[in-house]
């Protein structure tokens, strides 16, 4: 087995283990009772510790959670207690915040929480389960794409000095992954802009209809 092929298999095996360790929190693992802030941060730290890059990295702090509530990103707690819907919303925020701005997350999440937070027929648990049911199906495709990019990276810089090959292959692989993330982030931002435009159009139509309703009696009176 050649050195590159051996390294590739070892690398892909390592990536597979990382993805396995980062298994998402299932909705049934989230407590069905309301929690105080300390209980929320303890739960998140324990459940998401595999996502940490460094041991002292913070998952969700009290300050972060309070700021999310103050900025209308997270519905306010009821008597300082956080429900299961709060917890699931916080998980969405956690996954989004590494690639999106707070304002973009707000544009994405607010229509969802406005409609389904503490909903009677459908709630945030239904939304969460539906999303991650799709993510389960995508996991294998994601791994295959990673493997494909890594193989492509090992075939770049073939004319460069042999002693630099490993460094350059790593650089090539990082560039491929970064471009993929960049394009997907750009698509998400365009979708958010489109959502905001639609929301503004609806508000404008609503205001125009309201104004027309207020003007009508005056016209009829004349």
C-alpha positions, 0 to 999 in steps of 0.5 A: 500500500502506498504512503498516500493511500495509507494516509488517506485511509487513516485520515478518513477513518479519523474523520468518520470517528469525529462525525460519529462522536458529534452525533446530535442531541436527540429531542427525547434526550432533552428534559421534559421539565422546565430548567433553571439557567444553571441546569441549562448550561450544565446540560448543554456542556455535557451533551455538546462536549464532543463538539469542543475544539479545546477543553476550555471552549464554552458551549453556551454561557449564561451571558450568551443565553441572556443576550439571545433573549434580550435580542429577541433571538430566544423567547424569554424564560417563564419565571426564570425557567427554560422549557424544552422548546427553549432548549431546542431553540438554543440548539439551533442557535448553537449550530447556526452561530458558528457560520451566521451573524446574530441578525441572520439567525434571527431572520431564520429562527423568528418566523419558526419560533413565532409559529411553533414555540409552545405550539399546540399542534406542532411545536419546536420538538416537531420542527427539530425532529423533522430537520434532523431526520433529514440530516441523518440521511445526509450524513453518508453523502457528506462523508462521501463528499469529504472522501472525494475531496481528500482524494482530489487533494492528494492528486494536486501539486504533483510537480512541486518538490516532494518534501513539500507535498504533504503540506501542499496536499493539506493546504489544497484540501483545506481550500476545497473545504473552505470554498464549499463552506463559502459557497453554502454560506453565501447561498444561506445569506441570499436565502435570508435576504430573500426572506427579509424582502418577502417579510418587508413586502408583506408588512408594506401590503398590510400597512397599505391595506390598513391605510385603505381601510381607514381612508374608505369611510372618509371617502364615502362620507364625502 
